[in-house]
Amino acid sequence: MQIVKQELIFSTVVSESTDVNDFIVEFMNPEEGTDCSTIKVTRNFEELLQFLDELEES
């Protein structure tokens, strides 16, 4: 098990789509005392996997 160096919050939105492979995952970095800032938005499975791989490498 690998420890991630930063804490992330993610949110998803469900909406109708003709393509079952399309979805949105928005990753946010929680900052104390302020609103969360978006650091990454993925729109499909390939982008999501690539982002998760990048997190593991850092």
FIZAVEX-660370 format. One record per residue: residue number from 1; x, y, z of N, C-alpha, C in turn. Coordinates in nm, 2 decimals. Layout:
BEGIN
lumtor = NUM | n.east = X | n.north = Y | n.up = Z | ca.east = X | ca.north = Y | ca.up = Z | c.east = X | c.north = Y | c.up = Z
...
This chain:
BEGIN
lumtor = 1 | n.east = 0.08 | n.north = -0.12 | n.up = 0.00 | ca.east = 0.00 | ca.north = 0.00 | ca.up = 0.00 | c.east = 0.09 | c.north = 0.12 | c.up = 0.00
lumtor = 2 | n.east = 0.06 | n.north = 0.22 | n.up = -0.09 | ca.east = 0.13 | ca.north = 0.34 | ca.up = -0.10 | c.east = 0.06 | c.north = 0.46 | c.up = -0.03
lumtor = 3 | n.east = 0.14 | n.north = 0.54 | n.up = 0.03 | ca.east = 0.08 | ca.north = 0.66 | ca.up = 0.10 | c.east = 0.08 | c.north = 0.78 | c.up = 0.00
lumtor = 4 | n.east = -0.04 | n.north = 0.84 | n.up = -0.02 | ca.east = -0.05 | ca.north = 0.96 | ca.up = -0.10 | c.east = -0.01 | c.north = 1.08 | c.up = -0.02
lumtor = 5 | n.east = 0.07 | n.north = 1.16 | n.up = -0.08 | ca.east = 0.13 | ca.north = 1.28 | ca.up = -0.01 | c.east = 0.03 | c.north = 1.39 | c.up = 0.01
lumtor = 6 | n.east = -0.08 | n.north = 1.39 | n.up = -0.06 | ca.east = -0.18 | ca.north = 1.50 | ca.up = -0.04 | c.east = -0.32 | c.north = 1.44 | c.up = -0.02
lumtor = 7 | n.east = -0.40 | n.north = 1.52 | n.up = 0.05 | ca.east = -0.54 | ca.north = 1.47 | ca.up = 0.06 | c.east = -0.62 | c.north = 1.54 | c.up = -0.05
lumtor = 8 | n.east = -0.71 | n.north = 1.46 | n.up = -0.11 | ca.east = -0.79 | ca.north = 1.50 | ca.up = -0.22 | c.east = -0.94 | c.north = 1.47 | c.up = -0.19
lumtor = 9 | n.east = -1.02 | n.north = 1.56 | n.up = -0.23 | ca.east = -1.17 | ca.north = 1.54 | ca.up = -0.22 | c.east = -1.21 | c.north = 1.53 | c.up = -0.37
lumtor = 10 | n.east = -1.30 | n.north = 1.44 | n.up = -0.40 | ca.east = -1.35 | ca.north = 1.43 | ca.up = -0.53 | c.east = -1.51 | c.north = 1.43 | c.up = -0.53
lumtor = 11 | n.east = -1.56 | n.north = 1.48 | n.up = -0.64 | ca.east = -1.70 | ca.north = 1.49 | ca.up = -0.66 | c.east = -1.74 | c.north = 1.44 | c.up = -0.79
lumtor = 12 | n.east = -1.86 | n.north = 1.38 | n.up = -0.81 | ca.east = -1.90 | ca.north = 1.33 | ca.up = -0.94 | c.east = -2.04 | c.north = 1.39 | c.up = -0.97
lumtor = 13 | n.east = -2.07 | n.north = 1.40 | n.up = -1.09 | ca.east = -2.20 | ca.north = 1.45 | ca.up = -1.14 | c.east = -2.26 | c.north = 1.35 | c.up = -1.23
lumtor = 14 | n.east = -2.38 | n.north = 1.31 | n.up = -1.20 | ca.east = -2.45 | ca.north = 1.22 | ca.up = -1.29 | c.east = -2.55 | c.north = 1.29 | c.up = -1.38
lumtor = 15 | n.east = -2.54 | n.north = 1.26 | n.up = -1.51 | ca.east = -2.63 | ca.north = 1.32 | ca.up = -1.60 | c.east = -2.65 | c.north = 1.23 | c.up = -1.72
lumtor = 16 | n.east = -2.75 | n.north = 1.25 | n.up = -1.80 | ca.east = -2.77 | ca.north = 1.16 | ca.up = -1.91 | c.east = -2.67 | c.north = 1.18 | c.up = -2.01
lumtor = 17 | n.east = -2.63 | n.north = 1.07 | n.up = -2.07 | ca.east = -2.53 | ca.north = 1.07 | ca.up = -2.18 | c.east = -2.55 | c.north = 0.95 | c.up = -2.27
lumtor = 18 | n.east = -2.52 | n.north = 0.97 | n.up = -2.39 | ca.east = -2.54 | ca.north = 0.86 | ca.up = -2.49 | c.east = -2.42 | c.north = 0.76 | c.up = -2.49
lumtor = 19 | n.east = -2.31 | n.north = 0.81 | n.up = -2.43 | ca.east = -2.19 | ca.north = 0.73 | ca.up = -2.43 | c.east = -2.16 | c.north = 0.68 | c.up = -2.28
lumtor = 20 | n.east = -2.17 | n.north = 0.55 | n.up = -2.26 | ca.east = -2.15 | ca.north = 0.50 | ca.up = -2.12 | c.east = -2.01 | c.north = 0.52 | c.up = -2.07
lumtor = 21 | n.east = -1.92 | n.north = 0.55 | n.up = -2.15 | ca.east = -1.78 | ca.north = 0.57 | ca.up = -2.11 | c.east = -1.75 | c.north = 0.72 | c.up = -2.07
lumtor = 22 | n.east = -1.84 | n.north = 0.81 | n.up = -2.09 | ca.east = -1.82 | ca.north = 0.95 | ca.up = -2.05 | c.east = -1.87 | c.north = 0.97 | c.up = -1.91
lumtor = 23 | n.east = -1.79 | n.north = 1.03 | n.up = -1.83 | ca.east = -1.83 | ca.north = 1.07 | ca.up = -1.69 | c.east = -1.73 | c.north = 1.18 | c.up = -1.65
lumtor = 24 | n.east = -1.77 | n.north = 1.26 | n.up = -1.54 | ca.east = -1.68 | ca.north = 1.36 | ca.up = -1.49 | c.east = -1.65 | c.north = 1.33 | c.up = -1.35
lumtor = 25 | n.east = -1.52 | n.north = 1.34 | n.up = -1.32 | ca.east = -1.48 | ca.north = 1.33 | ca.up = -1.18 | c.east = -1.39 | c.north = 1.45 | c.up = -1.16
lumtor = 26 | n.east = -1.43 | n.north = 1.53 | n.up = -1.06 | ca.east = -1.36 | ca.north = 1.66 | ca.up = -1.03 | c.east = -1.28 | c.north = 1.64 | c.up = -0.90
lumtor = 27 | n.east = -1.15 | n.north = 1.65 | n.up = -0.90 | ca.east = -1.06 | ca.north = 1.64 | ca.up = -0.78 | c.east = -1.03 | c.north = 1.77 | c.up = -0.73
lumtor = 28 | n.east = -1.05 | n.north = 1.79 | n.up = -0.59 | ca.east = -1.03 | ca.north = 1.92 | ca.up = -0.53 | c.east = -0.93 | c.north = 1.90 | c.up = -0.42
lumtor = 29 | n.east = -0.85 | n.north = 2.00 | n.up = -0.39 | ca.east = -0.75 | ca.north = 2.00 | ca.up = -0.29 | c.east = -0.81 | c.north = 2.09 | c.up = -0.17
lumtor = 30 | n.east = -0.84 | n.north = 2.02 | n.up = -0.06 | ca.east = -0.90 | ca.north = 2.10 | ca.up = 0.05 | c.east = -0.79 | c.north = 2.18 | c.up = 0.12
lumtor = 31 | n.east = -0.82 | n.north = 2.31 | n.up = 0.13 | ca.east = -0.73 | ca.north = 2.40 | ca.up = 0.20 | c.east = -0.80 | c.north = 2.46 | c.up = 0.32
lumtor = 32 | n.east = -0.73 | n.north = 2.45 | n.up = 0.43 | ca.east = -0.79 | ca.north = 2.50 | ca.up = 0.55 | c.east = -0.82 | c.north = 2.65 | c.up = 0.55
lumtor = 33 | n.east = -0.95 | n.north = 2.68 | n.up = 0.59 | ca.east = -0.99 | ca.north = 2.81 | ca.up = 0.60 | c.east = -1.04 | c.north = 2.87 | c.up = 0.47
lumtor = 34 | n.east = -1.03 | n.north = 2.80 | n.up = 0.36 | ca.east = -1.07 | ca.north = 2.85 | ca.up = 0.23 | c.east = -1.16 | c.north = 2.74 | c.up = 0.16
lumtor = 35 | n.east = -1.22 | n.north = 2.78 | n.up = 0.05 | ca.east = -1.29 | ca.north = 2.69 | ca.up = -0.04 | c.east = -1.19 | c.north = 2.60 | c.up = -0.10
lumtor = 36 | n.east = -1.23 | n.north = 2.48 | n.up = -0.14 | ca.east = -1.15 | ca.north = 2.38 | ca.up = -0.21 | c.east = -1.12 | c.north = 2.43 | c.up = -0.35
lumtor = 37 | n.east = -1.00 | n.north = 2.41 | n.up = -0.40 | ca.east = -0.96 | ca.north = 2.45 | ca.up = -0.53 | c.east = -0.95 | c.north = 2.32 | c.up = -0.62
lumtor = 38 | n.east = -1.01 | n.north = 2.33 | n.up = -0.74 | ca.east = -1.00 | ca.north = 2.22 | ca.up = -0.83 | c.east = -0.86 | c.north = 2.20 | c.up = -0.89
lumtor = 39 | n.east = -0.81 | n.north = 2.08 | n.up = -0.88 | ca.east = -0.68 | ca.north = 2.05 | ca.up = -0.93 | c.east = -0.68 | c.north = 1.97 | c.up = -1.06
lumtor = 40 | n.east = -0.79 | n.north = 1.89 | n.up = -1.08 | ca.east = -0.80 | ca.north = 1.81 | ca.up = -1.19 | c.east = -0.95 | c.north = 1.77 | c.up = -1.22
lumtor = 41 | n.east = -0.98 | n.north = 1.77 | n.up = -1.35 | ca.east = -1.11 | ca.north = 1.72 | ca.up = -1.39 | c.east = -1.09 | c.north = 1.61 | c.up = -1.49
lumtor = 42 | n.east = -1.14 | n.north = 1.49 | n.up = -1.47 | ca.east = -1.13 | ca.north = 1.38 | ca.up = -1.57 | c.east = -1.27 | c.north = 1.36 | c.up = -1.63
lumtor = 43 | n.east = -1.27 | n.north = 1.33 | n.up = -1.76 | ca.east = -1.40 | ca.north = 1.32 | ca.up = -1.83 | c.east = -1.42 | c.north = 1.18 | c.up = -1.89
lumtor = 44 | n.east = -1.32 | n.north = 1.09 | n.up = -1.87 | ca.east = -1.34 | ca.north = 0.95 | ca.up = -1.91 | c.east = -1.25 | c.north = 0.86 | c.up = -1.83
lumtor = 45 | n.east = -1.27 | n.north = 0.73 | n.up = -1.85 | ca.east = -1.19 | ca.north = 0.63 | ca.up = -1.77 | c.east = -1.04 | c.north = 0.64 | c.up = -1.80
lumtor = 46 | n.east = -1.00 | n.north = 0.67 | n.up = -1.92 | ca.east = -0.86 | ca.north = 0.68 | ca.up = -1.95 | c.east = -0.79 | c.north = 0.79 | c.up = -1.88
lumtor = 47 | n.east = -0.86 | n.north = 0.91 | n.up = -1.88 | ca.east = -0.81 | ca.north = 1.02 | ca.up = -1.81 | c.east = -0.80 | c.north = 1.00 | c.up = -1.66
lumtor = 48 | n.east = -0.90 | n.north = 0.93 | n.up = -1.60 | ca.east = -0.90 | ca.north = 0.90 | ca.up = -1.46 | c.east = -0.78 | c.north = 0.81 | c.up = -1.43
lumtor = 49 | n.east = -0.76 | n.north = 0.70 | n.up = -1.50 | ca.east = -0.65 | ca.north = 0.61 | ca.up = -1.48 | c.east = -0.51 | c.north = 0.68 | c.up = -1.49
lumtor = 50 | n.east = -0.50 | n.north = 0.77 | n.up = -1.59 | ca.east = -0.38 | ca.north = 0.84 | ca.up = -1.61 | c.east = -0.35 | c.north = 0.93 | c.up = -1.49
lumtor = 51 | n.east = -0.45 | n.north = 1.00 | n.up = -1.44 | ca.east = -0.43 | ca.north = 1.09 | ca.up = -1.32 | c.east = -0.39 | c.north = 1.01 | c.up = -1.20
lumtor = 52 | n.east = -0.46 | n.north = 0.89 | n.up = -1.18 | ca.east = -0.43 | ca.north = 0.81 | ca.up = -1.06 | c.east = -0.29 | c.north = 0.75 | c.up = -1.07
lumtor = 53 | n.east = -0.24 | n.north = 0.72 | n.up = -1.19 | ca.east = -0.10 | ca.north = 0.68 | ca.up = -1.21 | c.east = -0.01 | c.north = 0.79 | c.up = -1.18
lumtor = 54 | n.east = -0.04 | n.north = 0.91 | n.up = -1.22 | ca.east = 0.05 | ca.north = 1.03 | ca.up = -1.19 | c.east = 0.06 | c.north = 1.05 | c.up = -1.04
lumtor = 55 | n.east = -0.05 | n.north = 1.03 | n.up = -0.96 | ca.east = -0.05 | ca.north = 1.04 | ca.up = -0.82 | c.east = 0.04 | c.north = 0.94 | c.up = -0.75
lumtor = 56 | n.east = 0.04 | n.north = 0.82 | n.up = -0.80 | ca.east = 0.12 | ca.north = 0.71 | ca.up = -0.75 | c.east = 0.27 | c.north = 0.74 | c.up = -0.77
lumtor = 57 | n.east = 0.31 | n.north = 0.80 | n.up = -0.88 | ca.east = 0.44 | ca.north = 0.83 | ca.up = -0.92 | c.east = 0.50 | c.north = 0.94 | c.up = -0.84
lumtor = 58 | n.east = 0.42 | n.north = 1.03 | n.up = -0.79 | ca.east = 0.47 | ca.north = 1.15 | ca.up = -0.72 | c.east = 0.49 | c.north = 1.13 | c.up = -0.57
